[in-house]
Amino acid sequence: MLLTPGPTAVPEPVRRAMAREQPNPDVEERFRVRYEDLTEKLAEVYDTDHDVVVLGGEGILGLEAAIASLVEPGDRVLCISNGLYGDGFVDFVESYGGEPVHVGVEYTEALDVDAVKAILEKSEEMGKPFELATMVHCETPTGTLTNLDPVLDVLDDYGVLSVVDAVSSLGGTPVPTERIDVCLGGSQKCFSAPPGLTTAAISDEAWAAMEARDPPSLYTNFLPWRNVSEGFPYTHLAANVAALDVAVDLLLEDGLDAVYGRHVAAAEVCRERGAEMGLEPFTDGARPSPTVTAFHVPGRAATLQQRLADEHDVVLSTGLADLADDIIRVGHMGYGADIEKVDRAMDALEVVLA
């Protein structure tokens, strides 16, 4: 049983959709119709009037494409972070010649809104404005969900475009997409489709900024996807698009409110069971995510993960980077946002811990 925070288990209707014979995405009109229908349904999930595009490539493609499409050498970018993926935007900005300014806090803390405001105010006084700011909605490695609104308020005041990684929250909890210029998602998290597709909701202001720049590549570039009425910029992943189309249908058939409620309920059971075993979330005191729980198990994560898989056929994730052996993660997202599945995983974890 797979209860990882992505890639998640894929339900049978989605697998069947991927296995069917697919239209040729380069020449058949019915593929373009399917693609456009999918983007319209994704806009419902995003809850936005922004354009939605779907690119062939795992979710990280969206993070890099956002920077490649919006950042030119010398542009100043505010990288606001309380986690590993937020920190990672610094590397993307540097690789495209931008000047990142990192506003980071401990991984257990909320974003520092006052520090963001102070930096923007000082930069405006010095005549060195920021072009862009980056953030992460749900930091999957530590199970933290960020309230983006206070920071978005400040960015609006200073006219700074926003890029938000919502890969592990989109489809599992509300995302304030209408306030975000580039909001990024992926197929393999709360949608429970196979990995391989990036989604993005892009504002008119972000499109205009992209038009004014000279992106360095075709593949890491959102602009060719703005209008696909005359064809796609490269051969799309037809089977992945078919799978995501069905996955989004399943989500919308359940209703977004019901889906969000199911994620909250599964998360509550996971944390209650963990507390009974003496486990604490790594972000204890911070805002926990309804899509993933990261329990703090210093020095034991790899052993726990292996025993759960070998002895109970339950697959969980460990932490990442420096926290790889200190965190065990339960992904109650998408197809895994199910109380019975969470209970089974926590039963197994209780046995292993004992």
C-alpha positions as CSV (number, residue, x, y, z in Angstrom):
1,M,0.0,0.0,0.0
2,L,1.5,3.3,-1.2
3,L,1.0,6.2,1.1
4,T,3.8,8.5,0.0
5,P,3.5,12.2,-0.5
6,G,3.9,11.7,-4.3
7,P,4.0,10.0,-6.5
8,T,0.7,8.7,-5.1
9,A,-1.2,5.4,-5.8
10,V,-3.1,5.6,-9.1
11,P,-6.7,4.4,-9.1
12,E,-7.8,1.8,-11.6
13,P,-9.9,4.2,-13.9
14,V,-6.9,6.4,-14.3
15,R,-4.7,3.4,-15.2
16,R,-7.2,2.1,-17.7
17,A,-7.4,5.5,-19.4
18,M,-3.6,5.5,-19.8
19,A,-3.6,2.0,-21.3
20,R,-6.1,2.8,-24.1
21,E,-5.0,3.6,-27.6
22,Q,-4.3,7.3,-27.8
23,P,-4.8,9.9,-30.5
24,N,-1.7,11.3,-32.2
25,P,-1.1,14.6,-30.4
26,D,0.7,16.1,-33.4
27,V,-2.0,15.6,-36.1
28,E,-5.3,14.6,-34.6
29,E,-7.8,17.3,-33.6
30,R,-9.4,15.1,-31.0
31,F,-6.3,15.3,-28.9
32,R,-6.4,19.1,-28.9
33,V,-10.0,19.0,-27.9
34,R,-9.2,16.6,-25.0
35,Y,-6.3,18.9,-24.0
36,E,-8.5,22.0,-24.0
37,D,-11.3,20.3,-22.1
38,L,-8.7,19.2,-19.5
39,T,-7.4,22.8,-19.0
40,E,-10.9,24.0,-18.5
41,K,-11.5,21.4,-15.8
42,L,-8.2,22.2,-14.2
43,A,-9.3,25.9,-14.0
44,E,-12.2,24.7,-11.8
45,V,-9.7,22.9,-9.5
46,Y,-7.5,26.0,-9.5
47,D,-10.6,28.1,-9.0
48,T,-9.3,30.7,-11.4
49,D,-10.1,32.6,-14.5
50,H,-6.3,32.6,-15.4
51,D,-5.2,30.6,-18.4
52,V,-4.2,27.0,-17.5
53,V,-1.6,25.1,-19.4
54,V,-0.3,21.5,-19.2
55,L,3.3,20.7,-20.1
56,G,4.9,17.4,-20.7
57,G,7.3,17.0,-17.8
58,E,7.4,16.2,-14.1
59,G,6.3,18.9,-11.7
60,I,9.8,20.3,-11.3
61,L,9.7,21.4,-14.9
62,G,7.1,24.0,-13.9
63,L,9.4,25.5,-11.2
64,E,12.2,25.8,-13.7
65,A,10.0,27.0,-16.5
66,A,8.5,29.7,-14.4
67,I,12.0,31.1,-13.7
68,A,13.2,30.6,-17.3
69,S,10.1,32.4,-18.7
70,L,10.3,35.4,-16.3
71,V,13.9,36.0,-15.3
72,E,16.6,37.6,-17.4
73,P,20.3,38.1,-16.4
74,G,20.4,40.8,-13.7
75,D,16.8,40.5,-12.6
76,R,16.3,40.6,-8.8
77,V,14.1,37.8,-7.5
78,L,12.9,37.5,-3.9
79,C,13.0,33.8,-2.8
80,I,10.8,33.5,0.2
81,S,11.2,30.2,2.0
82,N,10.5,28.0,5.0
83,G,11.6,24.7,3.4
84,L,13.7,22.8,1.0
85,Y,11.8,23.5,-2.2
86,G,11.5,27.2,-1.3
87,D,15.3,27.3,-0.9
88,G,15.6,25.5,-4.3
89,F,14.2,28.5,-6.2
90,V,17.5,30.2,-5.4
91,D,19.4,27.7,-7.6
92,F,16.9,28.1,-10.5
93,V,17.3,31.9,-10.4
94,E,21.1,31.7,-10.3
95,S,21.1,29.3,-13.2
96,Y,19.3,31.8,-15.4
97,G,21.4,34.7,-14.5
98,G,19.1,36.3,-12.0
99,E,20.0,37.8,-8.6
100,P,18.2,35.9,-5.9
101,V,17.7,37.5,-2.5
102,H,16.8,34.7,0.0
103,V,14.4,35.4,2.8
104,G,14.5,32.2,4.7
105,V,13.4,31.0,8.2
106,E,13.6,27.8,10.1
107,Y,11.7,25.0,8.4
108,T,9.3,24.8,11.4
109,E,8.3,28.5,11.1
110,A,5.9,30.6,9.1
111,L,7.2,32.9,6.3
112,D,8.7,36.2,7.6
113,V,6.2,38.8,6.3
114,D,7.9,41.7,8.1
115,A,11.3,40.8,6.5
116,V,9.7,40.7,3.1
117,K,8.2,44.1,3.5
118,A,11.4,45.6,4.8
119,I,13.4,44.3,1.9
120,L,10.9,45.5,-0.7
121,E,10.7,48.9,1.0
122,K,14.5,49.3,1.1
123,S,14.8,48.1,-2.5
124,E,12.3,50.7,-3.7
125,E,14.1,53.5,-1.9
126,M,17.4,52.4,-3.6
127,G,15.8,52.2,-7.0
128,K,16.5,48.5,-7.3
129,P,13.0,46.9,-7.6
130,F,12.3,43.2,-7.6
131,E,10.8,41.6,-10.7
132,L,9.5,38.5,-9.1
133,A,9.0,36.6,-5.8
134,T,8.8,32.9,-5.3
135,M,7.1,30.8,-2.6
136,V,5.9,27.3,-1.8
137,H,2.4,26.6,-0.6
138,C,3.0,23.1,0.8
139,E,6.5,22.1,1.8
140,T,6.2,18.3,1.3
141,P,9.5,17.4,2.9
142,T,8.3,18.8,6.3
143,G,4.5,18.7,5.9
144,T,4.0,22.5,6.3
145,L,1.2,24.4,4.7
146,T,1.8,28.2,4.3
147,N,-0.8,30.9,4.6
148,L,0.2,32.8,1.5
149,D,-2.2,35.7,1.8
150,P,-0.1,38.0,4.1
151,V,2.9,37.8,1.8
152,L,0.7,38.2,-1.3
153,D,-0.7,41.4,0.2
154,V,2.8,42.8,0.5
155,L,3.8,41.7,-3.0
156,D,0.6,43.4,-4.4
157,D,1.5,46.6,-2.6
158,Y,4.9,46.7,-4.3
159,G,3.8,45.4,-7.7
160,V,5.9,42.3,-7.6
161,L,4.9,39.2,-9.6
162,S,4.4,36.0,-7.7
163,V,5.4,32.4,-8.5
164,V,4.0,29.7,-6.2
165,D,4.8,26.0,-6.1
166,A,1.5,24.4,-5.2
167,V,2.5,21.0,-6.6
168,S,1.6,19.1,-3.4
169,S,-1.4,21.1,-2.3
170,L,-3.4,21.7,-5.5
171,G,-6.4,19.4,-5.5
172,G,-6.1,18.6,-1.8
173,T,-6.7,22.0,-0.2
174,P,-7.8,25.5,-1.5
175,V,-5.1,27.5,-3.2
176,P,-5.5,31.4,-3.6
177,T,-4.7,31.1,-7.3
178,E,-6.5,34.3,-8.4
179,R,-3.9,36.2,-6.3
180,I,-0.9,34.3,-7.8
181,D,0.7,35.2,-11.2
182,V,2.1,31.7,-11.9
183,C,0.6,28.9,-9.8
184,L,2.3,25.5,-10.4
185,G,0.9,22.0,-10.0
186,G,1.8,18.4,-11.0
187,S,0.0,15.3,-12.0
188,Q,1.4,12.9,-9.4
189,K,0.3,14.4,-6.1
190,C,-3.3,15.1,-5.1
191,F,-4.6,14.3,-8.6
192,S,-3.3,10.7,-8.2
193,A,-2.3,10.5,-11.9
194,P,1.1,9.1,-13.0
195,P,4.1,11.5,-12.8
196,G,4.9,13.2,-16.1
197,L,2.8,16.4,-16.4
198,T,3.2,20.0,-15.1
199,T,0.2,22.3,-14.7
200,A,0.3,26.0,-14.4
201,A,-2.3,28.8,-14.0
202,I,-0.8,32.0,-15.5
203,S,-2.1,35.6,-15.1
204,D,-2.3,38.2,-17.8
205,E,0.4,40.1,-16.0
206,A,2.7,37.1,-16.0
207,W,2.1,36.5,-19.7
208,A,2.9,40.2,-20.5
209,A,6.2,39.9,-18.5
210,M,7.1,36.7,-20.4
211,E,6.4,38.4,-23.8
212,A,8.8,41.2,-22.8
213,R,11.6,38.7,-22.2
214,D,13.8,36.4,-24.3
215,P,13.4,32.9,-22.8
216,P,16.6,30.8,-23.2
217,S,14.9,27.6,-24.4
218,L,11.8,26.1,-25.9
219,Y,11.3,23.3,-23.4
220,T,11.5,25.4,-20.2
221,N,9.3,28.1,-21.6
222,F,5.6,28.7,-21.0
223,L,5.0,31.1,-23.9
224,P,4.5,28.5,-26.7
225,W,1.7,27.0,-24.6
226,R,-0.4,30.2,-24.4
227,N,-2.2,29.4,-27.7
228,V,-2.1,25.8,-29.0
229,S,-4.9,26.3,-31.6
230,E,-2.4,25.7,-34.4
231,G,-0.5,22.9,-32.7
232,F,1.7,22.1,-29.7
233,P,5.3,23.2,-29.4
234,Y,6.4,19.6,-29.2
235,T,4.9,16.1,-29.1
236,H,2.7,15.9,-26.0
237,L,2.4,13.0,-23.6
238,A,-0.9,11.7,-24.9
239,A,-1.3,8.8,-22.5
240,N,-0.4,11.0,-19.5
241,V,-2.9,13.6,-20.6
242,A,-5.6,10.9,-20.9
243,A,-4.8,9.7,-17.4
244,L,-4.9,13.2,-15.9
245,D,-8.1,14.0,-17.7
246,V,-9.8,11.0,-15.9
247,A,-8.2,11.8,-12.6
248,V,-9.5,15.4,-12.7
249,D,-13.0,14.0,-13.6
250,L,-13.0,11.8,-10.5
251,L,-12.0,14.7,-8.4
252,L,-14.7,17.0,-9.7
253,E,-17.3,14.3,-9.6
254,D,-16.7,14.0,-5.8
255,G,-16.8,17.8,-5.5
256,L,-14.0,20.0,-4.3
257,D,-15.5,20.6,-0.8
258,A,-15.9,16.9,-0.2
259,V,-12.4,16.2,-1.5
260,Y,-10.9,18.9,0.8
261,G,-12.9,17.6,3.7
262,R,-11.6,14.1,3.1
263,H,-8.0,15.3,3.2
264,V,-8.6,17.2,6.5
265,A,-10.2,14.1,8.0
266,A,-7.4,11.8,6.9
267,A,-4.8,14.2,8.2
268,E,-6.5,14.5,11.6
269,V,-6.7,10.7,12.0
270,C,-3.0,10.4,11.0
271,R,-1.9,12.9,13.6
272,E,-4.2,11.6,16.4
273,R,-2.8,8.1,15.9
274,G,0.7,9.5,15.8
275,A,0.2,11.3,19.1
276,E,-1.1,8.1,20.7
277,M,2.3,6.6,19.8
278,G,4.3,9.5,21.2
279,L,5.1,10.9,17.7
280,E,5.1,14.6,17.0
281,P,4.9,16.3,13.6
282,F,8.2,17.9,12.6
283,T,6.4,21.2,12.2
284,D,4.8,21.0,15.6
285,G,3.4,24.5,16.3
286,A,3.5,25.5,12.6
287,R,0.5,25.1,10.2
288,P,0.3,21.4,9.2
289,S,-0.6,20.4,5.7
290,P,-3.8,18.4,5.1
291,T,-2.0,16.4,2.4
292,V,1.1,15.1,4.2
293,T,2.3,14.5,7.8
294,A,6.0,14.5,8.6
295,F,6.7,12.8,11.9
296,H,10.0,13.6,13.7
297,V,11.8,10.3,14.3
298,P,15.5,11.3,14.7
299,G,17.9,8.7,13.2
300,R,15.2,6.1,12.7
301,A,13.4,7.0,9.4
302,A,15.2,4.7,7.1
303,T,14.8,1.7,9.4
304,L,11.1,2.4,10.0
305,Q,10.5,2.8,6.2
306,Q,12.3,-0.5,5.4
307,R,10.5,-2.5,8.1
308,L,7.1,-1.1,7.1
309,A,7.7,-2.2,3.5
310,D,9.2,-5.6,4.3
311,E,6.9,-6.6,7.2
312,H,3.6,-4.9,6.4
313,D,3.7,-4.0,2.7
314,V,3.2,-0.3,3.6
315,V,5.3,2.2,1.7
316,L,5.9,5.6,3.4
317,S,8.6,8.2,2.6
318,T,11.5,9.4,4.7
319,G,12.7,13.0,4.8
320,L,15.0,14.7,2.3
321,A,18.5,16.1,2.3
322,D,19.8,16.7,5.9
323,L,16.6,15.4,7.3
324,A,16.5,12.2,5.4
325,D,16.8,9.9,8.4
326,D,15.0,12.2,10.8
327,I,11.5,12.3,9.3
328,I,9.0,9.6,8.3
329,R,6.2,11.0,6.0
330,V,2.7,9.8,5.5
331,G,1.1,11.0,2.3
332,H,-2.7,11.3,2.9
333,M,-3.2,13.0,-0.5
334,G,-5.3,12.2,-3.5
335,Y,-6.2,8.5,-3.6
336,G,-4.5,8.1,-0.3
337,A,-6.8,10.7,1.5
338,D,-8.7,7.8,3.0
339,I,-9.2,7.1,6.7
340,E,-9.1,3.3,6.3
341,K,-5.8,3.5,4.5
342,V,-4.3,5.9,7.0
343,D,-5.5,3.6,9.9
344,R,-3.8,0.6,8.2
345,A,-0.6,2.5,7.8
346,M,-0.6,3.7,11.4
347,D,-1.5,0.2,12.7
348,A,1.6,-1.0,10.9
349,L,3.7,1.9,12.2
350,E,2.5,1.2,15.8
351,V,3.7,-2.5,15.5
352,V,7.1,-1.5,14.1
353,L,7.6,1.1,16.8
354,A,6.7,-1.3,19.5
